[in-house]
C-alpha cells in the first residue's frame, strides 16, 4: 500500500512528516510531494533537509498530477495543504470516481481565522482530521446548515504536538524568555515597530533574564505568509533609534523552535500555533493582546484561555495557568488518537470504502452554482476563486507585482 503526503510550505510539510511514521508502522510506503501553489518560492531545499524529508517525488503541479492519472497509483493521499491547493485537489479528483485514493485532510496548525471557509474547502475529504472539539462542533454545525453529513470528521489534534519536547531540568528557573514571531500577525509597520520596542523594554525591565526573539523565517527560507516588515530589520531600526544600544540580554536567534521550547522559561507570541506546542511541552505561555480584538489576528481563538496579557502585564514570576475547560475544548494531543485514525484510513483504503466526504461539496458551493461558473470559467479558475476578484487594470498589475 502506498501513500502520498502533499505539502507546499514548511509547517505543512512538518505536519506531514510527523504523521507519516504512523502509516509506515502499518506497512504503508510513504512518498512526499511538494505542491506548487504560487510563482514565488514556497519552501527552500534547506527547509526540506532540516525536516529530514528525503523520499520526495519533487515539486508538482497538483492539477497536472491529477489529470495525468499519476495520483491514482496511491491508495491514500494525506493532504496537508492550504486552501487553494485543497480546492484544486478536490476539483480534479472526481474523474477517478470510486477508484480514487482515500483522501485525508489535516491542518498544519491552529485554525485562527476563516474557520468555516477552511472547513467547507476540506469537507469533501474522506477523512477530515480536525484539531479540537471546538472545530468538530463547528463543523457539525456548518454541515447541519447545508444538510450534509459530518461523519467524515475525526478528532485528531495539533499535528506539531507529535514532536515531543524533552525539557531541560532547570528551564523554568534559568531558561530564556522566548518571543516567537509570526510573519503577518501583527501585519502593519506601526504594530510591528511597537512590538520590537516593547521587547527592548521587556529586556530592560528584566535585565537578569535572557530574552530571545525567534524570527518566523531567516535568510533564504520561505513560508506561506510573506511578511511586510521583517523583524530583524525592525530590530536594527529600534537599536539605531536607541543610539545602537541593544540590551545585552536581548538577541535574535536562529535556533530551532524545538530547541527553544526545550529550554524556555516563558513563551510569548501573538497567536502562533507554537503556543499550543509550548503548553503541551509544559512551557508557561502568554498570548500578547496589545493589538486589539481583530478577527484577522486570531486572538479570538484564545478567549477564555486565561493567558492573554499585554506587554505591560508580563510578570515572568507569575504566569497564569491556562483554563482547563478551554484547553480541553480548543486543543487536543494527537498521540491519543493517531493510531486509531491511521488504522481506520488503512482499512478504508484496503476495502475501497469511503466516508461521507465526497458528497459534501455543497458547503463550498452548490452544484447549480458550480455549473453556472463552468459556463464561462475553467475548473482551474474556479479553484483559484478568480470569480471573486475584481476585474481591473490595477488588480492585474498588483497581482503581477506580488508574483
Secondary structure, 3 states (H helix, E strand, C coil): CEEEEEECCHHHHHHHHHHHHHHHCCCCEEEEEEECCCCCCCCCHHHHHHCCCCCEEEEECHHHHHHCCHHHHCCEEEEECCHHHHHHHHHHHHHHHHHCCEEEEECCCCCCCCHHHHHHHHCCCCEEEECCHHHHHHHHHHHHHHCCCCCCEEECCCHHHHCCCCCCCCHHHHCCEEEECCCCCCCCHHHHHHHHHHHHHHHHHCCCCCEEEECCCCCCCCCCCCCCCCHHHHHHHHHHHCCCCCCCCEEEECCCHHHHHHHCCEEEECCCCHHHHHHHHCCCEEEECCCCCCHHHCHHHHCCCCCEECHHHCCCCCCCCCCHHHHHHHCCCHHHCHHHHHHHHHHHHHHCCCCCHHHCHHHCCCHHHHHHHHCCCCHHHHHCCHHHCCCCHHHHHHHHHHC
